[in-house]
């Protein structure tokens, strides 16, 4: 089967936010004082996530990515990966992570069946990294990258947020690190969801609306067909099939703006 939206785009990519919590406070993602968290009893259970994913795969989803917040702060995340691995039909199973906890989990994630990881890295300067993340330690990320490499989570892709251009000094340093180690790198220009300001991702396919192939599942159970739009449908209230169908029917031709979506809770 195939999922086709109103603009004849094939939708085969599901991004799953498993938590709105994060252990960093990156300046472009989260207020310094933190956020109002979703009550834990409203967060999807592992069983709900797997049941919905199985249903979506039966309809044509082939790529699945776990996001957050930071997915590695979700208790039992390795077990969730193991549960999702049992679903036949997923051909690309990945995770986006800030990498700070990856040294602890990389081998377990690989053993559980995760294929690959995207790791956020915006600078190679330890002081600058601490500033951007409001307290993070770049050496934790570098150790996580090394552990992912040892565990066979390939390809390791590096996500680098830039102000305006990949020619900025921090971006150039990240590119040099990535090229030296054989890691594909993607440069993501800072966006404003509320103002509808977004750009194509350099080195990736994100931000190019005409070829968008994804839908998103939030940690509290809503299908969102577009990051830059307020449209959402509850899988709990509407049921899986109805929520997916409404998401396809209402997926906009192009992003506009959103008052409710936040990077820290929808996973980018």
KEKE-3310 file (N, C-alpha, C; in steps of 0.2 Angstrom, whole numbers, plus 5000, padded with zeros to 4 digits):
npx = (5004:5001:5003:4996:4996:4986:4992:4999:5010:5020:5019:5029:5037:5039:5040:5043:5040:5046:5047:5045:5055:5071:5089:5097:5098:5097:5100:5093:5082:5075:5068:5078:5073:5067:5053:5035:5030:5023:5011:5015:5006:4999:5008:5012:5011:5023:5017:5007:5014:5020:5009:5003:5013:5014:5002:5003:5014:5009:5001:5010:5021:5038:5050:5056:5059:5065:5063:5064:5060:5074:5077:5084:5083:5071:5064:5068:5071:5078:5071:5060:5065:5069:5056:5050:5058:5054:5043:5039:5044:5049:5061:5071:5077:5079:5087:5086:5097:5105:5117:5124:5121:5124:5135:5133:5122:5124:5129:5119:5108:5111:5111:5098:5092:5092:5096:5103:5110:5107:5116:5117:5127:5135:5146:5164:5171:5174:5170:5161:5151:5146:5140:5130:5122:5119:5126:5130:5142:5154:5163:5156:5147:5156:5162:5150:5148:5159:5156:5145:5150:5158:5148:5142:5132:5128:5124:5132:5125:5128:5120:5120:5117:5115:5118:5116:5123:5133:5146:5150:5162:5160:5153:5161:5171:5164:5161:5174:5178:5168:5170:5183:5181:5172:5158:5142:5136:5124:5117:5108:5098:5094:5077:5060:5047:5035:5034:5034:5046:5057:5070:5077:5086:5103:5112:5103:5085:5075:5064:5061:5047:5039:5043:5041:5039:5034:5026:5021:5022:5017:5023:5012:5002:4997:4995:5004:5004:5013:5027:5027:5014:4998:4989:4983:4979:4971:4977:4971:4958:4952:4956:4967:4967:4958:4964:4976:4972:4965:4976:4983:4974:4974:4987:4997:5001:5012:5023:5017:5015:5016:5008:5008:5017:5033:5051:5057:5047:5042:5051:5058)
npy = (4994:5012:5028:5043:5060:5075:5082:5073:5068:5055:5048:5041:5042:5042:5052:5050:5058:5054:5060:5075:5080:5086:5086:5096:5114:5121:5137:5140:5132:5131:5140:5148:5146:5134:5124:5121:5106:5091:5082:5067:5056:5059:5056:5045:5028:5014:5003:5009:5017:5008:5000:5010:5013:5000:4999:5011:5007:4996:5003:5009:5016:5017:5022:5026:5037:5041:5054:5069:5082:5075:5059:5049:5052:5046:5035:5018:5017:5009:4997:5001:5003:4990:4984:4991:4986:4974:4975:4971:4978:4990:4999:5009:5014:5025:5037:5054:5063:5072:5067:5067:5057:5046:5038:5030:5022:5018:5005:4996:5001:4998:4984:4981:4984:4997:5006:5018:5034:5052:5066:5080:5094:5109:5116:5115:5120:5119:5128:5136:5127:5124:5136:5137:5127:5129:5124:5111:5098:5096:5085:5074:5072:5070:5058:5050:5050:5042:5030:5027:5024:5014:5004:5002:5010:5015:5025:5038:5053:5071:5084:5101:5117:5133:5151:5159:5153:5140:5143:5150:5151:5141:5132:5128:5122:5111:5104:5101:5092:5082:5078:5073:5062:5054:5057:5061:5077:5089:5105:5116:5130:5143:5144:5151:5145:5151:5163:5157:5156:5147:5136:5127:5112:5111:5099:5089:5084:5091:5104:5107:5109:5103:5090:5084:5070:5066:5063:5067:5061:5066:5066:5066:5060:5065:5067:5076:5084:5094:5103:5117:5122:5123:5112:5097:5080:5069:5053:5045:5050:5050:5038:5027:5025:5035:5047:5047:5048:5060:5068:5066:5071:5085:5089:5103:5111:5119:5124:5136:5144:5142:5142:5134:5123:5117:5116:5109:5099:5093:5088:5093)
npz = (5000:4998:5005:5000:4998:4996:4987:4979:4984:4990:5006:5017:5028:5045:5059:5076:5091:5106:5119:5127:5135:5139:5141:5139:5135:5123:5114:5103:5103:5116:5130:5142:5155:5154:5150:5150:5154:5147:5155:5163:5162:5151:5141:5127:5129:5127:5121:5114:5105:5097:5093:5085:5076:5069:5063:5054:5046:5040:5031:5023:5028:5028:5033:5049:5062:5078:5089:5100:5110:5119:5115:5122:5135:5139:5149:5147:5134:5126:5126:5119:5106:5104:5103:5092:5082:5079:5070:5055:5039:5041:5034:5036:5051:5063:5074:5081:5090:5104:5108:5120:5129:5122:5123:5133:5128:5115:5110:5116:5109:5096:5097:5100:5088:5081:5067:5063:5067:5069:5074:5084:5082:5084:5084:5086:5097:5114:5124:5117:5113:5126:5129:5119:5122:5135:5146:5142:5138:5127:5125:5130:5119:5108:5113:5113:5099:5095:5101:5095:5082:5085:5088:5076:5071:5058:5043:5053:5055:5055:5062:5060:5066:5060:5059:5047:5036:5030:5029:5040:5054:5065:5058:5048:5055:5060:5048:5043:5053:5051:5038:5039:5047:5040:5041:5035:5034:5039:5036:5045:5044:5056:5061:5062:5068:5073:5065:5052:5045:5036:5029:5016:5020:5020:5012:5015:5014:5021:5024:5011:5003:4992:4990:5002:5013:5025:5040:5057:5074:5089:5106:5115:5107:5095:5077:5066:5051:5046:5050:5050:5053:5061:5061:5068:5073:5084:5089:5098:5101:5088:5082:5074:5059:5055:5060:5053:5039:5039:5042:5030:5020:5024:5024:5021:5005:5006:5020:5032:5045:5063:5079:5089:5088:5093:5093:5103:5107:5096:5088:5077)
capx = (5000:5005:5000:4997:4992:4981:4997:5002:5016:5020:5021:5032:5041:5035:5044:5040:5043:5045:5046:5046:5060:5078:5094:5100:5093:5100:5097:5088:5076:5071:5069:5083:5070:5064:5046:5029:5031:5017:5010:5018:5001:4997:5013:5010:5015:5027:5013:5003:5018:5021:5003:5001:5018:5013:4996:5006:5018:5004:4998:5015:5026:5044:5055:5054:5064:5063:5065:5062:5065:5080:5074:5088:5080:5065:5066:5066:5071:5081:5066:5055:5068:5068:5049:5049:5062:5050:5038:5041:5042:5053:5068:5076:5075:5085:5086:5090:5099:5110:5123:5127:5120:5125:5141:5130:5117:5125:5129:5113:5103:5112:5109:5091:5090:5092:5100:5108:5109:5108:5118:5117:5134:5134:5153:5169:5174:5170:5167:5155:5146:5143:5136:5125:5118:5118:5129:5132:5149:5155:5166:5151:5145:5162:5162:5144:5149:5164:5153:5140:5154:5160:5143:5140:5126:5130:5129:5132:5124:5129:5116:5123:5112:5119:5114:5114:5127:5138:5152:5152:5167:5158:5150:5167:5175:5160:5162:5180:5177:5163:5173:5189:5179:5167:5151:5138:5134:5118:5117:5101:5098:5089:5070:5055:5040:5029:5034:5034:5052:5061:5074:5079:5092:5109:5114:5097:5079:5071:5062:5059:5040:5037:5045:5040:5036:5034:5021:5025:5018:5019:5023:5006:4997:4994:4998:5005:5006:5017:5030:5025:5006:4995:4985:4985:4974:4973:4976:4967:4951:4950:4958:4973:4966:4955:4969:4981:4968:4964:4983:4985:4969:4975:4994:4997:5006:5019:5022:5015:5017:5013:5008:5008:5023:5039:5056:5058:5042:5039:5057:5061)
capy = (5000:5018:5034:5048:5066:5079:5085:5067:5066:5049:5049:5035:5043:5044:5054:5049:5061:5050:5064:5083:5082:5086:5087:5102:5120:5125:5143:5141:5127:5131:5145:5147:5144:5128:5124:5118:5099:5087:5078:5060:5052:5060:5053:5039:5022:5011:4999:5014:5019:5002:4998:5014:5012:4994:5001:5015:5003:4992:5007:5011:5020:5013:5025:5028:5040:5043:5061:5071:5082:5071:5053:5045:5053:5043:5028:5012:5019:5003:4992:5003:5002:4983:4983:4993:4982:4968:4977:4970:4983:4997:4999:5014:5015:5030:5042:5060:5064:5077:5063:5068:5051:5041:5033:5025:5018:5016:4997:4993:5003:4994:4977:4981:4985:5003:5006:5024:5040:5059:5069:5087:5096:5115:5119:5111:5123:5117:5134:5138:5122:5125:5142:5136:5122:5131:5119:5105:5096:5093:5079:5069:5071:5066:5051:5047:5049:5037:5024:5025:5022:5007:5000:5000:5014:5019:5031:5043:5060:5076:5090:5108:5123:5139:5157:5160:5150:5135:5146:5152:5148:5135:5127:5125:5117:5105:5101:5098:5086:5077:5075:5069:5055:5051:5058:5066:5083:5093:5112:5118:5137:5144:5145:5153:5142:5156:5167:5154:5157:5141:5136:5120:5110:5110:5092:5085:5085:5094:5111:5107:5106:5100:5083:5082:5064:5064:5065:5067:5059:5069:5062:5065:5057:5069:5067:5083:5083:5099:5107:5124:5123:5121:5106:5091:5075:5064:5046:5042:5052:5048:5031:5027:5026:5042:5052:5047:5050:5067:5071:5066:5076:5091:5091:5108:5111:5122:5127:5143:5146:5138:5145:5129:5119:5120:5111:5104:5094:5090:5084:5096)
capz = (5000:4998:5008:4995:5001:4991:4981:4976:4988:4993:5013:5019:5033:5052:5065:5082:5097:5112:5125:5126:5139:5136:5146:5137:5135:5117:5114:5097:5104:5122:5134:5147:5161:5153:5147:5153:5152:5146:5161:5161:5161:5144:5136:5124:5131:5122:5118:5110:5100:5093:5089:5080:5070:5065:5058:5049:5042:5036:5026:5018:5031:5028:5037:5056:5066:5085:5091:5107:5116:5118:5116:5126:5142:5140:5152:5144:5127:5122:5125:5114:5100:5102:5101:5086:5078:5078:5065:5048:5034:5042:5030:5039:5058:5065:5080:5081:5097:5105:5108:5126:5133:5118:5125:5138:5125:5108:5109:5117:5104:5090:5098:5100:5081:5078:5061:5063:5072:5068:5081:5084:5084:5081:5085:5089:5102:5120:5127:5113:5114:5133:5128:5115:5125:5141:5151:5139:5138:5120:5126:5130:5112:5105:5116:5110:5092:5094:5103:5089:5077:5087:5088:5070:5070:5052:5044:5058:5051:5059:5061:5063:5066:5058:5059:5040:5031:5032:5028:5047:5057:5068:5053:5044:5059:5060:5042:5043:5058:5048:5032:5041:5050:5035:5043:5031:5038:5036:5039:5046:5046:5061:5058:5066:5067:5074:5059:5046:5042:5036:5023:5014:5024:5016:5013:5017:5011:5025:5022:5003:5004:4987:4991:5009:5013:5032:5045:5064:5080:5095:5112:5118:5103:5089:5071:5063:5044:5044:5056:5050:5053:5068:5060:5072:5074:5090:5087:5104:5100:5081:5080:5070:5052:5054:5061:5047:5033:5040:5041:5023:5017:5026:5023:5016:5000:5009:5027:5033:5052:5068:5085:5094:5087:5096:5091:5108:5108:5090:5085:5071)
cpx = (5004:5000:5001:4993:4989:4986:5001:5009:5016:5023:5023:5037:5038:5041:5040:5044:5041:5044:5047:5051:5067:5083:5098:5095:5096:5096:5092:5082:5072:5073:5074:5079:5066:5057:5041:5029:5024:5016:5012:5012:4997:5002:5011:5014:5019:5022:5009:5007:5019:5015:5002:5006:5017:5007:4999:5010:5014:5001:5003:5021:5032:5050:5053:5060:5061:5067:5063:5058:5071:5077:5078:5086:5074:5067:5064:5067:5074:5076:5061:5059:5068:5061:5047:5053:5058:5045:5042:5039:5046:5060:5073:5073:5081:5082:5090:5091:5105:5117:5126:5126:5122:5130:5138:5125:5119:5125:5122:5107:5104:5110:5102:5088:5090:5097:5105:5106:5110:5110:5119:5124:5135:5141:5158:5173:5170:5167:5160:5149:5142:5138:5130:5120:5116:5120:5131:5140:5150:5159:5162:5148:5150:5162:5156:5145:5154:5160:5148:5144:5156:5154:5140:5133:5128:5124:5127:5131:5125:5124:5119:5119:5117:5115:5111:5117:5132:5145:5155:5157:5166:5156:5156:5170:5171:5161:5168:5181:5173:5167:5179:5187:5174:5160:5148:5136:5128:5118:5110:5101:5093:5083:5066:5049:5035:5028:5034:5040:5056:5065:5075:5086:5098:5112:5109:5091:5074:5070:5060:5051:5037:5038:5044:5036:5035:5027:5024:5019:5021:5019:5017:5000:4994:4998:4998:5008:5011:5020:5028:5018:5004:4990:4987:4978:4976:4972:4972:4960:4948:4951:4963:4972:4963:4960:4974:4978:4967:4971:4985:4981:4971:4982:4994:5002:5013:5017:5020:5018:5013:5013:5009:5014:5029:5045:5057:5053:5040:5045:5060:5059)
cpy = (5006:5024:5040:5054:5070:5082:5079:5066:5060:5050:5042:5036:5046:5046:5054:5053:5057:5053:5071:5085:5082:5088:5093:5108:5124:5131:5144:5136:5128:5137:5143:5144:5137:5129:5120:5111:5096:5083:5070:5055:5053:5058:5046:5033:5019:5006:5003:5016:5014:5000:5003:5014:5006:4996:5006:5011:4999:4996:5010:5015:5015:5016:5028:5031:5042:5049:5062:5078:5078:5064:5048:5047:5049:5036:5022:5012:5013:4998:4994:5002:4994:4981:4985:4989:4976:4969:4976:4976:4989:4995:5003:5016:5019:5034:5048:5061:5069:5074:5063:5061:5045:5036:5028:5020:5015:5008:4994:4995:4999:4987:4976:4982:4991:5003:5012:5029:5047:5062:5076:5090:5103:5119:5114:5114:5121:5123:5136:5133:5123:5131:5141:5132:5124:5126:5113:5104:5093:5087:5073:5067:5068:5059:5047:5045:5043:5030:5022:5022:5015:5002:4998:5004:5018:5020:5035:5050:5065:5082:5096:5114:5129:5145:5158:5156:5145:5137:5150:5148:5141:5130:5124:5120:5111:5101:5097:5091:5080:5074:5071:5062:5052:5051:5063:5071:5087:5100:5115:5126:5138:5146:5148:5150:5147:5161:5164:5155:5150:5141:5128:5118:5108:5103:5087:5087:5089:5102:5112:5104:5102:5092:5080:5075:5061:5067:5064:5065:5062:5064:5061:5063:5060:5068:5074:5082:5088:5102:5114:5125:5120:5115:5100:5086:5070:5057:5042:5044:5050:5041:5032:5029:5033:5047:5053:5050:5058:5071:5072:5071:5083:5094:5097:5108:5114:5124:5134:5145:5142:5142:5140:5124:5122:5114:5106:5099:5091:5087:5087:5092)
cpz = (5000:5001:5003:4998:4995:4986:4978:4978:4991:5001:5015:5025:5040:5057:5071:5088:5103:5119:5123:5131:5136:5142:5144:5136:5129:5116:5108:5098:5110:5126:5140:5154:5160:5150:5151:5150:5151:5152:5159:5159:5154:5138:5133:5127:5125:5118:5112:5104:5095:5089:5084:5074:5066:5060:5053:5044:5037:5030:5021:5021:5030:5032:5044:5059:5073:5087:5098:5106:5114:5120:5121:5134:5144:5143:5148:5136:5123:5121:5120:5107:5099:5100:5094:5080:5075:5072:5058:5043:5035:5039:5033:5046:5061:5071:5079:5089:5098:5107:5115:5130:5128:5119:5129:5134:5118:5107:5111:5112:5098:5091:5098:5093:5078:5073:5062:5067:5068:5074:5080:5086:5080:5081:5087:5095:5109:5123:5123:5113:5121:5132:5124:5118:5132:5146:5148:5139:5131:5120:5127:5123:5108:5107:5113:5103:5091:5096:5098:5083:5078:5087:5082:5068:5064:5047:5050:5054:5057:5057:5064:5061:5065:5058:5052:5035:5034:5031:5035:5050:5061:5063:5049:5048:5060:5054:5041:5047:5054:5042:5034:5044:5045:5037:5038:5036:5035:5040:5039:5048:5051:5058:5064:5064:5068:5068:5052:5042:5042:5029:5022:5018:5019:5017:5015:5013:5015:5023:5014:5003:4998:4987:4998:5009:5020:5035:5052:5069:5086:5101:5116:5113:5098:5083:5068:5056:5042:5050:5056:5049:5059:5067:5064:5073:5079:5088:5092:5103:5093:5079:5075:5062:5051:5055:5055:5041:5034:5039:5034:5019:5018:5026:5018:5010:5002:5016:5027:5040:5057:5075:5091:5094:5090:5094:5097:5110:5102:5086:5079:5064)
residu = (UNK:UNK:UNK:UNK:UNK:UNK:UNK:UNK:UNK:UNK:UNK:UNK:UNK:UNK:UNK:UNK:UNK:UNK:UNK:UNK:UNK:UNK:UNK:UNK:UNK:UNK:UNK:UNK:UNK:UNK:UNK:UNK:UNK:UNK:UNK:UNK:UNK:UNK:UNK:UNK:UNK:UNK:UNK:UNK:UNK:UNK:UNK:UNK:UNK:UNK:UNK:UNK:UNK:UNK:UNK:UNK:UNK:UNK:UNK:UNK:UNK:UNK:UNK:UNK:UNK:UNK:UNK:UNK:UNK:UNK:UNK:UNK:UNK:UNK:UNK:UNK:UNK:UNK:UNK:UNK:UNK:UNK:UNK:UNK:UNK:UNK:UNK:UNK:UNK:UNK:UNK:UNK:UNK:UNK:UNK:UNK:UNK:UNK:UNK:UNK:UNK:UNK:UNK:UNK:UNK:UNK:UNK:UNK:UNK:UNK:UNK:UNK:UNK:UNK:UNK:UNK:UNK:UNK:UNK:UNK:UNK:UNK:UNK:UNK:UNK:UNK:UNK:UNK:UNK:UNK:UNK:UNK:UNK:UNK:UNK:UNK:UNK:UNK:UNK:UNK:UNK:UNK:UNK:UNK:UNK:UNK:UNK:UNK:UNK:UNK:UNK:UNK:UNK:UNK:UNK:UNK:UNK:UNK:UNK:UNK:UNK:UNK:UNK:UNK:UNK:UNK:UNK:UNK:UNK:UNK:UNK:UNK:UNK:UNK:UNK:UNK:UNK:UNK:UNK:UNK:UNK:UNK:UNK:UNK:UNK:UNK:UNK:UNK:UNK:UNK:UNK:UNK:UNK:UNK:UNK:UNK:UNK:UNK:UNK:UNK:UNK:UNK:UNK:UNK:UNK:UNK:UNK:UNK:UNK:UNK:UNK:UNK:UNK:UNK:UNK:UNK:UNK:UNK:UNK:UNK:UNK:UNK:UNK:UNK:UNK:UNK:UNK:UNK:UNK:UNK:UNK:UNK:UNK:UNK:UNK:UNK:UNK:UNK:UNK:UNK:UNK:UNK:UNK:UNK:UNK:UNK:UNK:UNK:UNK:UNK:UNK:UNK:UNK:UNK:UNK:UNK:UNK:UNK:UNK:UNK:UNK:UNK:UNK:UNK:UNK:UNK:UNK:UNK)
# end
